Amino acid sequence: MTPLITAPMRFLGLLAIALALASCQSPVTATYAGDDQIESFPQANFNRYYRIYVPERREPGPVAPLVLAFHGVGQNSKEMRASSGLDQAAEQYGFIVVYLQAAMGAWDVFGDLSELGLDEIGYVREVIDRVTARYVVDRHRIIAVGLSNGGVFSQRLGCVLSNRIVGFVSVAATMPHRLAEECQPDHRVSALYLVGTADTQFPIEGSNVLRSLDEAMDLWARVDGCDGRRERSAWPDLTADDTRVYWSRYKGCDGGTRVWLDSIVGGGHTWPDAAIPASPSWGPTSHDVSANAEIARFLDGLKQQ
């Protein structure tokens, strides 16, 4: 959603950004020209890439949120884009989506490869800086969204970049013990988990390396000052896909933060309602809930804490 091509509109777009920075508030409305391109920059021993997709909007409307999308192991940003259907969701719900690319095929969640010059957190900071400098973005609604290893990395960003993102969505990924032990966000961070109960990669009951899903939820509820109550219900059983989706929402969280869960009973290591079906070896994909619709619902009303 770049400001429209004419010079006056480009000037107005830059003015909107300047006013937003000066007032610490997002501009009220913006118009956007469609954009779809790959950009890159050097980082130590690596050339880092990311892809931006911006739906066109020629009539003034709310300033666009920014969704940072992180692929799983064995994927790349191109495959994440195709399988998730986030482009179509961006068109429908009016957000900008950026597909980020791990330098070595998987996200170095804990910085264990820093001796090679790999700095994944610095990469994300740089992408946010570049995108928000170029596009009129609602800086109070920047979230990280990831699948599997990308979901773990999105949680990591909630722990260490809470001054830049307001929340994360972790799809088919729970929280490693190490991440939970090191997690000390500077600001409140909203959290949404979409996890299948038949996911053998990230079992919801936890393991020797993973917190249970309830423990992960409780961690973010404490960060966000939630009062401990959880509202629970079920999404309608819309399809005969051998899954059933139950949702859970913490109540009374500070500042309008959200700690949400969609528990997909019978669901596998998959993106709910994916545009491209996952391999059967990853387990069932639920079509009773759309991950993209949940991302949009989660975004609605979020703000920097």
Contacts in CASP RR format, 6 or more apart in sequence:
PFRMAT RR
TARGET T0000
AUTHOR 0000-0000-0000
METHOD contacts of the structure
MODEL  1
MTPLITAPMRFLGLLAIALALASCQSPVTATYAGDDQIESFPQANFNRYY
RIYVPERREPGPVAPLVLAFHGVGQNSKEMRASSGLDQAAEQYGFIVVYL
QAAMGAWDVFGDLSELGLDEIGYVREVIDRVTARYVVDRHRIIAVGLSNG
GVFSQRLGCVLSNRIVGFVSVAATMPHRLAEECQPDHRVSALYLVGTADT
QFPIEGSNVLRSLDEAMDLWARVDGCDGRRERSAWPDLTADDTRVYWSRY
KGCDGGTRVWLDSIVGGGHTWPDAAIPASPSWGPTSHDVSANAEIARFLD
GLKQQ
1 30 0 8 1.000
1 32 0 8 1.000
1 33 0 8 1.000
1 34 0 8 1.000
1 35 0 8 1.000
1 54 0 8 1.000
1 55 0 8 1.000
1 56 0 8 1.000
1 57 0 8 1.000
1 64 0 8 1.000
1 94 0 8 1.000
1 96 0 8 1.000
1 135 0 8 1.000
1 136 0 8 1.000
2 32 0 8 1.000
2 33 0 8 1.000
2 34 0 8 1.000
2 35 0 8 1.000
2 54 0 8 1.000
2 134 0 8 1.000
2 135 0 8 1.000
3 9 0 8 1.000
3 10 0 8 1.000
3 12 0 8 1.000
3 13 0 8 1.000
3 14 0 8 1.000
3 30 0 8 1.000
3 31 0 8 1.000
3 32 0 8 1.000
3 33 0 8 1.000
3 136 0 8 1.000
4 10 0 8 1.000
4 31 0 8 1.000
4 32 0 8 1.000
4 33 0 8 1.000
4 58 0 8 1.000
5 33 0 8 1.000
9 31 0 8 1.000
13 30 0 8 1.000
13 136 0 8 1.000
16 27 0 8 1.000
16 30 0 8 1.000
16 63 0 8 1.000
16 136 0 8 1.000
17 27 0 8 1.000
17 132 0 8 1.000
17 133 0 8 1.000
17 136 0 8 1.000
19 27 0 8 1.000
20 26 0 8 1.000
20 27 0 8 1.000
20 136 0 8 1.000
20 139 0 8 1.000
25 140 0 8 1.000
26 63 0 8 1.000
26 138 0 8 1.000
26 139 0 8 1.000
26 140 0 8 1.000
26 141 0 8 1.000
27 63 0 8 1.000
27 136 0 8 1.000
28 62 0 8 1.000
28 63 0 8 1.000
29 60 0 8 1.000
29 61 0 8 1.000
29 62 0 8 1.000
29 63 0 8 1.000
30 60 0 8 1.000
30 61 0 8 1.000
30 62 0 8 1.000
30 63 0 8 1.000
30 64 0 8 1.000
30 136 0 8 1.000
31 57 0 8 1.000
31 58 0 8 1.000
31 59 0 8 1.000
31 60 0 8 1.000
31 61 0 8 1.000
32 54 0 8 1.000
32 55 0 8 1.000
32 56 0 8 1.000
32 57 0 8 1.000
32 58 0 8 1.000
32 64 0 8 1.000
32 135 0 8 1.000
32 136 0 8 1.000
33 54 0 8 1.000
33 56 0 8 1.000
33 58 0 8 1.000
34 54 0 8 1.000
34 55 0 8 1.000
34 56 0 8 1.000
35 52 0 8 1.000
35 53 0 8 1.000
35 54 0 8 1.000
36 51 0 8 1.000
36 52 0 8 1.000
36 53 0 8 1.000
36 54 0 8 1.000
37 51 0 8 1.000
37 52 0 8 1.000
38 49 0 8 1.000
38 50 0 8 1.000
38 51 0 8 1.000
39 49 0 8 1.000
39 50 0 8 1.000
39 51 0 8 1.000
39 52 0 8 1.000
39 130 0 8 1.000
40 47 0 8 1.000
40 48 0 8 1.000
40 49 0 8 1.000
40 50 0 8 1.000
41 47 0 8 1.000
41 48 0 8 1.000
41 126 0 8 1.000
41 130 0 8 1.000
42 48 0 8 1.000
43 103 0 8 1.000
43 117 0 8 1.000
43 118 0 8 1.000
43 119 0 8 1.000
43 122 0 8 1.000
43 123 0 8 1.000
43 126 0 8 1.000
44 116 0 8 1.000
44 117 0 8 1.000
44 118 0 8 1.000
44 119 0 8 1.000
45 116 0 8 1.000
45 117 0 8 1.000
45 118 0 8 1.000
46 103 0 8 1.000
46 117 0 8 1.000
46 118 0 8 1.000
48 101 0 8 1.000
48 103 0 8 1.000
48 123 0 8 1.000
48 126 0 8 1.000
48 127 0 8 1.000
49 77 0 8 1.000
49 101 0 8 1.000
50 77 0 8 1.000
50 98 0 8 1.000
50 99 0 8 1.000
50 100 0 8 1.000
50 101 0 8 1.000
50 127 0 8 1.000
51 77 0 8 1.000
51 78 0 8 1.000
51 81 0 8 1.000
51 98 0 8 1.000
51 99 0 8 1.000
51 101 0 8 1.000
52 96 0 8 1.000
52 97 0 8 1.000
52 98 0 8 1.000
52 131 0 8 1.000
52 135 0 8 1.000
53 81 0 8 1.000
53 86 0 8 1.000
53 87 0 8 1.000
53 90 0 8 1.000
53 96 0 8 1.000
53 97 0 8 1.000
53 98 0 8 1.000
53 99 0 8 1.000
54 64 0 8 1.000
54 90 0 8 1.000
54 96 0 8 1.000
54 135 0 8 1.000
55 90 0 8 1.000
55 91 0 8 1.000
55 94 0 8 1.000
55 96 0 8 1.000
57 94 0 8 1.000
62 138 0 8 1.000
63 136 0 8 1.000
63 137 0 8 1.000
63 138 0 8 1.000
64 94 0 8 1.000
64 95 0 8 1.000
64 96 0 8 1.000
64 135 0 8 1.000
64 136 0 8 1.000
64 137 0 8 1.000
64 138 0 8 1.000
65 94 0 8 1.000
65 95 0 8 1.000
65 96 0 8 1.000
65 137 0 8 1.000
65 138 0 8 1.000
65 141 0 8 1.000
65 142 0 8 1.000
65 143 0 8 1.000
65 299 0 8 1.000
65 302 0 8 1.000
66 95 0 8 1.000
66 96 0 8 1.000
66 97 0 8 1.000
66 98 0 8 1.000
66 128 0 8 1.000
66 131 0 8 1.000
66 132 0 8 1.000
66 137 0 8 1.000
66 138 0 8 1.000
66 139 0 8 1.000
66 141 0 8 1.000
66 142 0 8 1.000
66 143 0 8 1.000
67 86 0 8 1.000
67 90 0 8 1.000
67 95 0 8 1.000
67 96 0 8 1.000
67 97 0 8 1.000
67 98 0 8 1.000
67 143 0 8 1.000
67 145 0 8 1.000
67 295 0 8 1.000
67 299 0 8 1.000
68 98 0 8 1.000
68 100 0 8 1.000
68 124 0 8 1.000
68 127 0 8 1.000
68 128 0 8 1.000
68 142 0 8 1.000
68 143 0 8 1.000
68 144 0 8 1.000
68 145 0 8 1.000
68 154 0 8 1.000
68 157 0 8 1.000
68 165 0 8 1.000
69 77 0 8 1.000
69 80 0 8 1.000
69 81 0 8 1.000
69 84 0 8 1.000
69 86 0 8 1.000
69 97 0 8 1.000
69 98 0 8 1.000
69 99 0 8 1.000
69 100 0 8 1.000
69 145 0 8 1.000
69 146 0 8 1.000
70 80 0 8 1.000
70 100 0 8 1.000
70 102 0 8 1.000
70 107 0 8 1.000
70 144 0 8 1.000
70 145 0 8 1.000
70 146 0 8 1.000
70 147 0 8 1.000
70 149 0 8 1.000
70 150 0 8 1.000
70 151 0 8 1.000
70 153 0 8 1.000
70 154 0 8 1.000
71 77 0 8 1.000
71 79 0 8 1.000
71 80 0 8 1.000
71 99 0 8 1.000
71 100 0 8 1.000
71 101 0 8 1.000
71 102 0 8 1.000
71 146 0 8 1.000
71 147 0 8 1.000
71 149 0 8 1.000
71 150 0 8 1.000
72 80 0 8 1.000
72 106 0 8 1.000
72 107 0 8 1.000
72 146 0 8 1.000
72 147 0 8 1.000
72 148 0 8 1.000
72 149 0 8 1.000
72 150 0 8 1.000
72 151 0 8 1.000
73 105 0 8 1.000
73 106 0 8 1.000
73 148 0 8 1.000
73 149 0 8 1.000
74 105 0 8 1.000
74 106 0 8 1.000
75 83 0 8 1.000
75 147 0 8 1.000
76 101 0 8 1.000
76 102 0 8 1.000
76 105 0 8 1.000
77 99 0 8 1.000
77 100 0 8 1.000
77 101 0 8 1.000
78 99 0 8 1.000
80 86 0 8 1.000
80 99 0 8 1.000
80 147 0 8 1.000
81 87 0 8 1.000
81 99 0 8 1.000
82 275 0 8 1.000
82 276 0 8 1.000
83 271 0 8 1.000
83 274 0 8 1.000
83 275 0 8 1.000
83 276 0 8 1.000
83 278 0 8 1.000
84 147 0 8 1.000
84 271 0 8 1.000
84 274 0 8 1.000
84 275 0 8 1.000
84 291 0 8 1.000
84 292 0 8 1.000
85 274 0 8 1.000
85 275 0 8 1.000
85 292 0 8 1.000
86 97 0 8 1.000
86 99 0 8 1.000
86 145 0 8 1.000
86 292 0 8 1.000
86 295 0 8 1.000
87 97 0 8 1.000
88 275 0 8 1.000
88 292 0 8 1.000
89 95 0 8 1.000
89 97 0 8 1.000
89 292 0 8 1.000
89 293 0 8 1.000
89 295 0 8 1.000
89 296 0 8 1.000
90 96 0 8 1.000
90 97 0 8 1.000
92 292 0 8 1.000
92 296 0 8 1.000
93 292 0 8 1.000
93 296 0 8 1.000
93 299 0 8 1.000
95 296 0 8 1.000
95 299 0 8 1.000
96 131 0 8 1.000
96 135 0 8 1.000
96 137 0 8 1.000
98 127 0 8 1.000
98 131 0 8 1.000
100 123 0 8 1.000
100 124 0 8 1.000
100 127 0 8 1.000
102 108 0 8 1.000
102 120 0 8 1.000
103 118 0 8 1.000
103 120 0 8 1.000
103 123 0 8 1.000
104 113 0 8 1.000
104 118 0 8 1.000
106 149 0 8 1.000
107 120 0 8 1.000
107 149 0 8 1.000
107 150 0 8 1.000
107 152 0 8 1.000
107 153 0 8 1.000
108 114 0 8 1.000
108 118 0 8 1.000
108 120 0 8 1.000
109 120 0 8 1.000
109 149 0 8 1.000
109 152 0 8 1.000
109 153 0 8 1.000
109 156 0 8 1.000
109 176 0 8 1.000
109 179 0 8 1.000
110 156 0 8 1.000
110 178 0 8 1.000
110 179 0 8 1.000
110 182 0 8 1.000
111 118 0 8 1.000
111 119 0 8 1.000
111 120 0 8 1.000
111 121 0 8 1.000
120 153 0 8 1.000
121 156 0 8 1.000
121 157 0 8 1.000
121 160 0 8 1.000
121 161 0 8 1.000
124 144 0 8 1.000
124 157 0 8 1.000
124 161 0 8 1.000
124 164 0 8 1.000
125 161 0 8 1.000
125 164 0 8 1.000
128 142 0 8 1.000
128 164 0 8 1.000
128 165 0 8 1.000
131 137 0 8 1.000
132 139 0 8 1.000
132 142 0 8 1.000
139 304 0 8 1.000
140 166 0 8 1.000
140 302 0 8 1.000
140 303 0 8 1.000
140 304 0 8 1.000
141 166 0 8 1.000
141 299 0 8 1.000
141 301 0 8 1.000
141 302 0 8 1.000
141 303 0 8 1.000
142 164 0 8 1.000
142 165 0 8 1.000
142 166 0 8 1.000
143 165 0 8 1.000
143 166 0 8 1.000
143 167 0 8 1.000
143 168 0 8 1.000
143 169 0 8 1.000
143 190 0 8 1.000
143 295 0 8 1.000
143 298 0 8 1.000
143 299 0 8 1.000
143 302 0 8 1.000
144 153 0 8 1.000
144 154 0 8 1.000
144 157 0 8 1.000
144 158 0 8 1.000
144 161 0 8 1.000
144 165 0 8 1.000
144 167 0 8 1.000
144 168 0 8 1.000
144 169 0 8 1.000
145 151 0 8 1.000
145 154 0 8 1.000
145 168 0 8 1.000
145 169 0 8 1.000
145 171 0 8 1.000
145 295 0 8 1.000
146 153 0 8 1.000
146 154 0 8 1.000
146 168 0 8 1.000
146 169 0 8 1.000
146 170 0 8 1.000
146 171 0 8 1.000
146 173 0 8 1.000
147 171 0 8 1.000
147 172 0 8 1.000
147 173 0 8 1.000
147 271 0 8 1.000
148 171 0 8 1.000
148 172 0 8 1.000
148 173 0 8 1.000
148 201 0 8 1.000
148 202 0 8 1.000
148 269 0 8 1.000
149 173 0 8 1.000
150 173 0 8 1.000
151 168 0 8 1.000
151 169 0 8 1.000
151 170 0 8 1.000
151 171 0 8 1.000
151 172 0 8 1.000
151 173 0 8 1.000
152 170 0 8 1.000
152 173 0 8 1.000
152 175 0 8 1.000
152 176 0 8 1.000
152 179 0 8 1.000
154 168 0 8 1.000
154 169 0 8 1.000
154 170 0 8 1.000
154 173 0 8 1.000
155 168 0 8 1.000
155 170 0 8 1.000
155 173 0 8 1.000
155 175 0 8 1.000
155 179 0 8 1.000
155 183 0 8 1.000
155 191 0 8 1.000
155 216 0 8 1.000
156 179 0 8 1.000
157 165 0 8 1.000
157 168 0 8 1.000
158 165 0 8 1.000
158 167 0 8 1.000
158 168 0 8 1.000
158 183 0 8 1.000
158 185 0 8 1.000
158 189 0 8 1.000
159 179 0 8 1.000
159 182 0 8 1.000
159 183 0 8 1.000
159 184 0 8 1.000
159 185 0 8 1.000
159 189 0 8 1.000
160 185 0 8 1.000
162 185 0 8 1.000
162 186 0 8 1.000
162 187 0 8 1.000
162 188 0 8 1.000
162 189 0 8 1.000
162 305 0 8 1.000
163 186 0 8 1.000
163 187 0 8 1.000
165 189 0 8 1.000
166 189 0 8 1.000
166 190 0 8 1.000
166 302 0 8 1.000
166 303 0 8 1.000
166 304 0 8 1.000
166 305 0 8 1.000
167 189 0 8 1.000
167 190 0 8 1.000
167 191 0 8 1.000
167 192 0 8 1.000
167 302 0 8 1.000
168 189 0 8 1.000
168 190 0 8 1.000
168 191 0 8 1.000
168 192 0 8 1.000
169 192 0 8 1.000
169 193 0 8 1.000
169 194 0 8 1.000
169 291 0 8 1.000
169 294 0 8 1.000
169 295 0 8 1.000
169 298 0 8 1.000
170 191 0 8 1.000
170 192 0 8 1.000
170 193 0 8 1.000
170 194 0 8 1.000
170 195 0 8 1.000
171 194 0 8 1.000
171 195 0 8 1.000
171 271 0 8 1.000
171 272 0 8 1.000
171 291 0 8 1.000
172 194 0 8 1.000
172 195 0 8 1.000
172 196 0 8 1.000
172 199 0 8 1.000
172 201 0 8 1.000
172 202 0 8 1.000
172 268 0 8 1.000
172 269 0 8 1.000
172 270 0 8 1.000
172 271 0 8 1.000
173 195 0 8 1.000
173 202 0 8 1.000
174 193 0 8 1.000
174 195 0 8 1.000
174 202 0 8 1.000
174 203 0 8 1.000
174 204 0 8 1.000
174 206 0 8 1.000
174 210 0 8 1.000
174 211 0 8 1.000
174 212 0 8 1.000
174 213 0 8 1.000
174 216 0 8 1.000
175 210 0 8 1.000
175 211 0 8 1.000
175 215 0 8 1.000
175 216 0 8 1.000
175 219 0 8 1.000
176 209 0 8 1.000
176 210 0 8 1.000
176 211 0 8 1.000
177 209 0 8 1.000
177 210 0 8 1.000
177 211 0 8 1.000
178 209 0 8 1.000
180 211 0 8 1.000
180 215 0 8 1.000
180 216 0 8 1.000
180 219 0 8 1.000
183 219 0 8 1.000
185 223 0 8 1.000
187 304 0 8 1.000
187 305 0 8 1.000
188 223 0 8 1.000
188 224 0 8 1.000
188 225 0 8 1.000
188 253 0 8 1.000
188 254 0 8 1.000
188 255 0 8 1.000
188 257 0 8 1.000
188 305 0 8 1.000
189 220 0 8 1.000
189 223 0 8 1.000
189 224 0 8 1.000
189 257 0 8 1.000
189 305 0 8 1.000
190 220 0 8 1.000
190 224 0 8 1.000
190 257 0 8 1.000
190 258 0 8 1.000
190 259 0 8 1.000
190 260 0 8 1.000
190 298 0 8 1.000
190 302 0 8 1.000
191 217 0 8 1.000
191 220 0 8 1.000
191 224 0 8 1.000
191 258 0 8 1.000
191 259 0 8 1.000
191 260 0 8 1.000
192 258 0 8 1.000
192 260 0 8 1.000
192 261 0 8 1.000
192 262 0 8 1.000
192 294 0 8 1.000
192 295 0 8 1.000
192 298 0 8 1.000
193 213 0 8 1.000
193 216 0 8 1.000
193 217 0 8 1.000
193 260 0 8 1.000
193 261 0 8 1.000
193 262 0 8 1.000
194 261 0 8 1.000
194 262 0 8 1.000
194 264 0 8 1.000
194 272 0 8 1.000
194 289 0 8 1.000
194 291 0 8 1.000
194 294 0 8 1.000
195 202 0 8 1.000
195 204 0 8 1.000
195 213 0 8 1.000
195 261 0 8 1.000
195 262 0 8 1.000
195 263 0 8 1.000
195 264 0 8 1.000
196 204 0 8 1.000
196 263 0 8 1.000
196 264 0 8 1.000
196 265 0 8 1.000
196 266 0 8 1.000
196 267 0 8 1.000
196 268 0 8 1.000
196 269 0 8 1.000
196 270 0 8 1.000
196 286 0 8 1.000
197 204 0 8 1.000
197 263 0 8 1.000
197 264 0 8 1.000
197 265 0 8 1.000
197 266 0 8 1.000
197 267 0 8 1.000
198 266 0 8 1.000
198 267 0 8 1.000
198 268 0 8 1.000
198 283 0 8 1.000
198 284 0 8 1.000
199 267 0 8 1.000
199 268 0 8 1.000
199 269 0 8 1.000
199 283 0 8 1.000
200 268 0 8 1.000
200 269 0 8 1.000
201 269 0 8 1.000
202 210 0 8 1.000
202 269 0 8 1.000
203 210 0 8 1.000
204 212 0 8 1.000
204 213 0 8 1.000
204 263 0 8 1.000
205 212 0 8 1.000
205 213 0 8 1.000
206 212 0 8 1.000
206 213 0 8 1.000
206 215 0 8 1.000
211 219 0 8 1.000
213 261 0 8 1.000
213 263 0 8 1.000
217 248 0 8 1.000
217 250 0 8 1.000
217 259 0 8 1.000
217 261 0 8 1.000
220 259 0 8 1.000
221 228 0 8 1.000
221 250 0 8 1.000
221 253 0 8 1.000
221 259 0 8 1.000
224 250 0 8 1.000
224 253 0 8 1.000
224 254 0 8 1.000
224 257 0 8 1.000
224 258 0 8 1.000
224 259 0 8 1.000
225 252 0 8 1.000
225 253 0 8 1.000
225 254 0 8 1.000
225 257 0 8 1.000
226 250 0 8 1.000
226 251 0 8 1.000
226 252 0 8 1.000
226 253 0 8 1.000
226 254 0 8 1.000
226 257 0 8 1.000
226 259 0 8 1.000
227 250 0 8 1.000
227 251 0 8 1.000
227 252 0 8 1.000
227 253 0 8 1.000
228 250 0 8 1.000
228 251 0 8 1.000
228 252 0 8 1.000
229 250 0 8 1.000
229 251 0 8 1.000
229 252 0 8 1.000
230 248 0 8 1.000
230 249 0 8 1.000
230 250 0 8 1.000
230 251 0 8 1.000
231 248 0 8 1.000
231 249 0 8 1.000
231 251 0 8 1.000
232 246 0 8 1.000
232 247 0 8 1.000
232 248 0 8 1.000
232 249 0 8 1.000
233 246 0 8 1.000
233 247 0 8 1.000
234 244 0 8 1.000
234 245 0 8 1.000
234 246 0 8 1.000
234 247 0 8 1.000
235 245 0 8 1.000
235 246 0 8 1.000
235 247 0 8 1.000
235 262 0 8 1.000
235 288 0 8 1.000
235 289 0 8 1.000
236 288 0 8 1.000
237 244 0 8 1.000
237 288 0 8 1.000
238 287 0 8 1.000
238 288 0 8 1.000
239 286 0 8 1.000
239 287 0 8 1.000
239 288 0 8 1.000
241 284 0 8 1.000
241 285 0 8 1.000
241 286 0 8 1.000
241 287 0 8 1.000
241 288 0 8 1.000
242 266 0 8 1.000
242 284 0 8 1.000
243 264 0 8 1.000
243 265 0 8 1.000
243 266 0 8 1.000
243 267 0 8 1.000
243 284 0 8 1.000
243 285 0 8 1.000
243 286 0 8 1.000
243 287 0 8 1.000
243 288 0 8 1.000
244 264 0 8 1.000
244 265 0 8 1.000
244 266 0 8 1.000
244 288 0 8 1.000
245 262 0 8 1.000
245 263 0 8 1.000
245 264 0 8 1.000
245 265 0 8 1.000
245 272 0 8 1.000
245 286 0 8 1.000
245 288 0 8 1.000
245 289 0 8 1.000
246 262 0 8 1.000
246 263 0 8 1.000
246 265 0 8 1.000
247 260 0 8 1.000
247 261 0 8 1.000
247 262 0 8 1.000
247 263 0 8 1.000
248 260 0 8 1.000
248 261 0 8 1.000
248 263 0 8 1.000
249 258 0 8 1.000
249 259 0 8 1.000
249 260 0 8 1.000
249 261 0 8 1.000
250 258 0 8 1.000
250 259 0 8 1.000
250 260 0 8 1.000
253 259 0 8 1.000
254 305 0 8 1.000
255 303 0 8 1.000
255 305 0 8 1.000
256 301 0 8 1.000
256 303 0 8 1.000
257 302 0 8 1.000
257 305 0 8 1.000
258 298 0 8 1.000
258 302 0 8 1.000
260 298 0 8 1.000
262 272 0 8 1.000
262 289 0 8 1.000
262 294 0 8 1.000
264 272 0 8 1.000
264 286 0 8 1.000
264 288 0 8 1.000
264 289 0 8 1.000
266 284 0 8 1.000
266 286 0 8 1.000
267 283 0 8 1.000
267 284 0 8 1.000
267 285 0 8 1.000
267 286 0 8 1.000
268 282 0 8 1.000
268 283 0 8 1.000
268 284 0 8 1.000
268 285 0 8 1.000
269 278 0 8 1.000
269 282 0 8 1.000
269 283 0 8 1.000
270 278 0 8 1.000
270 282 0 8 1.000
270 283 0 8 1.000
270 284 0 8 1.000
270 285 0 8 1.000
270 286 0 8 1.000
271 278 0 8 1.000
271 285 0 8 1.000
271 291 0 8 1.000
272 285 0 8 1.000
272 286 0 8 1.000
272 287 0 8 1.000
272 288 0 8 1.000
272 289 0 8 1.000
272 290 0 8 1.000
272 291 0 8 1.000
272 294 0 8 1.000
273 285 0 8 1.000
273 286 0 8 1.000
273 287 0 8 1.000
273 289 0 8 1.000
273 290 0 8 1.000
273 291 0 8 1.000
273 292 0 8 1.000
273 293 0 8 1.000
274 285 0 8 1.000
274 291 0 8 1.000
277 285 0 8 1.000
278 285 0 8 1.000
END
